[in-house]
Amino acid sequence: MRRSQPEPAPSAISFSVSPIFPEKVLEATGGHKAVGKMGKGFVYSLVPCPDDRDIERESGITKTKVINEILSMDINAPDAYSAAWISSVQGIAERICGKTSKESIVPYIVAHEIAGYGPISIIMEDSKDVEEILVNKPTDMISIYHAKYGYCSTNMRFRSESDLRFVVNRILGQSNTELGEGSPIVDAQLHDGSRIHAQSRPYAVSGAAVSIRLGGSKKIDIARLLHSGTANPYELAYLWMAIESEVNIVIAGAPSSGKTSLLMALNAFMPRYERIITIEEDVNELLFYSNFVNSVSLKGISGKSKASLKDQVVNSLHMRPDRILVGEIRGDEARDVFFGSNLGIPFATTMHAMENGTAIISRLRSKPMSVEPSMISMLDVSVFMKRSGMEERKVDSIFEYSWLSRGEIAYSEGGQEMAIAKIFESGEPNYPAIRTSKIIKRFSSINCISIRESVAELKSRSEFLSRIAGIQGPSRFDADEYVRSYSAKVD
């Protein structure tokens, strides 16, 4: 693709920093940033040093001097984003303005302005906690979605639409596309797995709008789910036994409700000896632990390649999988996922839905998924994720499905084809349903133990997982090794 001539970089700093700071700081990151409460919401702020005055003017002057020095040194700047290059430019800026980054925020701003993506790369430094960066209008305050605090406003905004477009096209440089009159809508995946979607006029009526979903650097594990309150030990212990029972699981919920995070975390419960095929569309979000010895990742690109998501699901069935993980089903690939399960290949996947129980079945039967009744009976467990307010995402309910066609329920005069049991609701276990659970029965059968022993095993695993809550530094905690230590003890 031949790229048009890029817009010239604005001579001034591309963004401004407003004096909006948390009333109560909850977390400080990177030396110059703080997250905290602001009224009823949260704010993510770039915080100047105490002696900083007229930041924009000082940054503009320093930026010009740094650019001139870099040009005189004949340095070959890297084409792609580089933290090392930002650090080098920051060193030059510190020397030119005669202040370290501990004394002034100016060198830090200038480094990201020249070597990074302005305010975008400043936020990207916190990609372990920031999940999404949002620009609703060119000169509106940039917003983020934080893993702990949900949606947060920032105190940074672009000075003009041309500044925003310039930064967006710098980011898009690595994907060989650009935002402009010829392509007013762009959707691209970056090298680190992040996904950028941007629109400009005439489709974005108020001017360019951008969403950057950060990925590639985060692994969501069971420790993080427990510490954030997304799931409790009893729910995870149940799903652990469900996975070992080789059942089929659908995780449903609204967008950004934590579906993929839960699916990713469940990797810790999957036996290391299994051959697992993961299939996703475009974005590499299902990150595996390093000691999966026999895993294969496939990617489908909707509408752009012969290898669509549906094609890759079919291809995976020819690769002798023990289990299939599909990032999300929303079209006719769902039929092939259920077809594979009918061949004895268990799956776990996510889908969009606003309710659990029978609503999941209705959604699967309807277009565009259109799963046949004979195949839909392969569904065993559904997990419904719910987002509460701005910041909390959690498991709302877990259902089991038993089917007449699979001999799991007895024939009745009314011709009932399935029975649904609510195993968890709002985090609370339904003990009578657990004692008659198909997962408990199947686990008992596979392991040649009694129902009572399986219920005791569920309690034992719940207590084992609950100990994670007392472990400090969950981000450095190896959940995979912790789970394996239990499996080794049982074996």
N, C-alpha and C positions, 0 to 999 in steps of 0.2 A: 504493500500500500504506500503510495506517495503522500508524504505529509506536507501540508501547507506550511508556509513560513510562520514560526511561532511569534506571538505578540512580544514586543520588547518588554523587558522587566521594568517595572516602575522604579523610578529613581529613589523614591522615599520608601519607608517601611510599609509593607503591604497590609499590615493590620494594626489595630490600636488596642491598648489595654486600659480598661475602665477601672476606676477605684471601687470595685465591688469585691468584698472579701467576706469570708464566713464569720457569722456572729460567734459561732463556737466551732473551733477547728477539731475535726474528728481524725484527720489523717494528714500528714505532711509527706510529700513525695518529691524526690529529685532536687531538693534544696531550694527551689523557687516556686513550688506548687503546694496548694493546700486544698483539702476537701472538707466541707463542713455544712452545718445548718445555716440557712438563710431564710428567716420567716418560717413558713410551713414546708419549704422545699430544701434542696441542697444546691450548693454552688461549688464549682471546681475553679479555683482562681490561680492566676499567675501573680506571684507576690513580689513586688520590687524590694530592694534592700533599703534600709532606713535612710541612707544618704542620697538615694536616687532622686534626681530632679529633672523634669522635662525629658522623660524617657524617649519619646518619639523623636525629638530633635537630636538628642545625643546619639541615638541609634542610627538615624539617617546619616549624620556626619561620619560616624565610625564605619558604617556600611560602605560608603564611597571610598574611604581611605583603604579599607581592607580589600575591596575589589581591585583597586589600583595596584596594591602591593602584590596580590596574587597574580595579576596580569604581568607585572614586571618580573616576577619570579619564574614565569613560564611553566606553571604547574599544570599537569594534566588532571583535571578534576574528574572523579568517577561519574559515569552516566547515571548509575542507580543510587538509591538512598544508601548512605553509609554513615554509621555512627562514628566510625574512626575519622572520617573526613570532617564531620561536624565538630568533633573534638579538636582537630587540627586548626580549623578556622577560628574556633573559640580562643585558642591560644594566641593566634595572630591578633584578634580583636582585643584581648586583654593587654597585650604589649602596646598596641596603638593608643588605646584610651588610658593606659596607665593604671588600670584597676583590674583586680582579679574578679572572678565571678562571685566570690564571697563578699566583695565590696560593692559590686554593682551588677544589676541584671542586664545591662547593655551588651556585654560580650556574648552572653547566652542568647539574647534575642537576635543579634547580628549573625551569629553562627547558624542558627536555624533559618534565618532569612536567606542567607547566601548558599549554604550547603544542604539545607533541608527543605521542608515544605512550609516554612513560616509557622503559624499556629498549629497546623495539622501535625507536623512532626514533633512539636512540643508535646502534644497530647499523646502521640504514638509512643513516646518513651514509656508511658504507663500502660502499655497494651496488655499486661497481665491482669489488670483490673478494669480497664476501659474496653468495652465490647463494641461500641459503635460511636462514630463521630457524625454529627448531623448539622448541616447548614440549610435552614429552611428558606431564607432569603439572603441575597448577597451581603447585606450590611447588618443583618440580625446577629445577635450574640450567638456564637457557636454553642451547640448543645452536645452532651455526651450521654451514653448509657453506661453506668458504672455497675460492676458486678455486685457490689455491696449496697450501694445507695440508690440504684435505679437512675432515672433521668435527672441530670444535673445541668443547670445553666453554667456557662463559663463567663469570664470577664474579658474575653477576646472576641474581636469581630474584624472582618475584612473591611478595608476602607472603601472599596468599590467593587463592582461586578467584574471589571477587567482584572483586578488583583486576584479575585477568587478563581476566575477562569485560567489565569496564568499558572496558579498553583495546581489546579486540577490537571492541567495539561502536562505539567512537570511530572505529576504522579502517573499519569496515563502513558508517559513516554516509554515505560518498560513493557506496555501491552500493545504498542504499535497502533494506537488509536488516539483520537483527540475530540474534545468538545468544541463545536463550532457551528457555523451556519450549515455546513454540509452534513453534520452529524449532531443534531441537537439532543439526542438521547444516546448515552453510552453506558455500557454495563461490562465491566472487565474484572478479571481476577489478576491480582498482583503475584509476584514471585513468592512472597511469604504466605500465600493463602488468603490474604485479605481480599475483600470484594468491594469495589467502588461502583456506585450507580449515580449518574449525574444527568440532569436535564437543564436545558436553557430555553429561551424563548424560541418559538411561540408556545411550546408545551408547558414550560414553567412560566406562568403568567406574570409572576412578580419578580422574575429574574432567576438566574441560575440557582438550582437546589441540588444538594449533594448529600449522599449517605455513604459512609465508609465503614464496612463491617470488618473489624480487625480480627484476624485469625492467624493460624500457623504457629503462634508462640504459646498458646494456652493449652494445658491439659487439665480437664475437669475430672477430679477423682472423687472417690467416696468421702474422703476427709473434707474436701471443700463443700460437698453437698450437705454433710452433717453440720459443719460449723456455720453454714449460711442458713440452716433451717429448711433447705429445699426438701429434704427427706429425713425421716427419723430412722433409728436403727432397726425397728421392727419391720418397717416397709422394705428396707434394703435387704434384710435377712430373708424376707419372703421372696423377693425378686432373685436373690442369690440361689435359693432352692429351686425357683422356677427355671432358671437358666440351666442348672444341673439336671433338671427333669426334662430338658430338651423340648420345651413348649414354645409356642409362637406368641410373640409379644408385640403389641402396637402401643406406642406412646403418643397420646393425642393432646391437643390443646391449641390455644390461640398463638399467633406469632409472638416470638420473644417470651414465651412462658417457661422455657427451660427444657424443652423436649430433647434437643440434641445434646445438651449438657448431661442429662440423665443417661441417654443412650451411650455417650462416650464413657461415663463413669462405670457403667455396667461391664465394661471390658475387663475390669479387675476380677469379676466373678467367672469369667469364661476359662475353661481348662486350657492350660498352655499347650497341650498336645493337639488341640483341634486345628483343623485347616479351616481358616475363616476368610471369607471373601467379603470385602466392604465395597459398596457401590454408592457413588454420590454423583450429583450433577454439579459440575464446575468447581465447587468449593471443597477443599480438603479439610474437613472439620473432625472426622472420626479418627483421632490420633490414637495409635496403639502404644502399649507399653513395649519396651525394648525386647523383652524376652518371649514375645510371640514368635515361635520358630517357623511357623508355616502360615503366614498371612499374606494375602494379595489384595491390593487396592485397585479398583477400576473406576474410571470416570466416564460419565456420559455427558454429552453437550447437546442440549435441546435445540433442535432445528438447525444446527450448524454442521453436523457431522453424521456419517453413517453410523457411528457408535453412539446412539441415543441411550438414555437411561434404560429404556425398555430392552434395547439390544444387549446392553451389558448385563442386565438381569438374566436374560436367556443365555448369554455366553457363560455366565458364572455357573450355571447348572451343568455345563460340560467340563468343569474344572474340579470335579470330585470334592465339593465343599462339605465340611461337617456342619457348618452354620453360615448363614448369609446375614449381613447387616446392610440395610439400605438407608441412606441418610434421610430420605423422605419419599413417600409415595403420594402422588396426586393425580396420576393419569392411568393409562392402560397398562403401565408396568406393574400395577398392583395385581393384575390377574396372573402374571407370570411369577410374582413372588408367592402367591397362594398356590399356584400350580406346583412350584418347587416343594412347598411344604407337604403337598399331597404325595410327593415322592419320598418323603421322609427326611427332608432337609429343613431343620428349624430356622426361623428367621426372627429378627428384631428390627423394627423400623419406627418411623414417626409419621404423623399426618396431622393436618390441620382439622380441628373440630372444636365446636363450642360447648359440647356436652359429652358425657360418657354414657356407658350402658348401651341401650338399643340405638342411640343416636350414632354410635360408631358403625354399627351394622348397616344402618340406613345410608350412611355416607359411603361406605364401601360398595353397596349395591347400586348406588346412583351413578350417573354419568359424571365425569369421564372415566371413573375407575371401573364400574360395571363388573364387579367380581361375581361370578356365577354362584348360585345357591349351593351347588355341590362342593365348591371350593371354599366358600366363606366359612363353612363349618370347621375349617382348620384353625380358626382363631381361638386361642386359649385364654389369653390375659390381655386386658387393656388397662393402661395407666393414664389417668387424666391429670395434666398439669394446669395449674391456675396461677395467674398473676394477680396479686392482691395489692391494690394501690399502686404506687410508683416504684417501689423497690423490692417487694417480696415476691418470690416465685417458689411454688412448692407443689408437692404431690397432693392433689385434692382427693382423689379416690382411686381405688384399684378394684376391677371387676374380673370375675372368672366366667367363662362361657362353657356350658356343657351341651352336647348335641345328641339328638336322637339318632342321626345318621352314623355317628361314631360309637353308638352303643353306650353312651355315657349317662343317658337318662332313659327311663322306661317309657314304652308306648302308652299313651293315654287316649281316652275317648275324644278329647278336644283336639287331638292332632298337634300337640305342642312340639315344635321342632327344636327348641332350645330352652335352656334354663340359665338365668343369670344370677350370680351371687355377688353381692357387694362385700368384699373382703376387708377393705379399709375405707373409711369416710372421714375427711378432715383430719387425717393423721391417726385416727383411733381405729384399732383392730376390732373386727366383728368376730369375737371368739367362737360363737356357735358355728359361724360359716367357716372359720379356719379349721375346726375339728372335722368338718365334712368336705373340706377343700379337695378339689381334684389334684392340685399341686401336691398336697400332703399325701394323697393316695398314690400318686405316680412316684413320688420320691420314695415312699415306702416300698413300692413294688420293685423299683430299680435297685434299691440298696438292701432288699430282703429284710426289712425291719417292720415293726408294727406301727400302726397309726399313732399310738401313744408315744412311741420313741421318736417318730418324725416331728410331732408337736413339740416334744422336749428339745429336739435338735433346732427347731425354729427359735425357741427361747434362748438356747445356748448361743446361737449365732448372733441374735439380737444383743445379748449381753457382751459378746466379743466385740461387736462393732461400736457399742456405746462407749467403750474405753477410749475411742479416738477423740471424743469430746474433751478428754483431759490431757490430750497431747498438745504441747505448745508448738507453734510454728507449723500449721497444717500445710503451708505451701512447700515446705521442705520434707514433708512426711511421705514416705513411699507406701501408698495404699496397696499397691500390687504385692509387695513383699509381705505386708501385714496379713493380707488375705491368704497368701500362699503358706504362711506360717501356721495358720489354722488348718488348712487342708493337709499339710504335712503331719500335723499332730493327730488328725483324725485317721489318716492312712496308717 
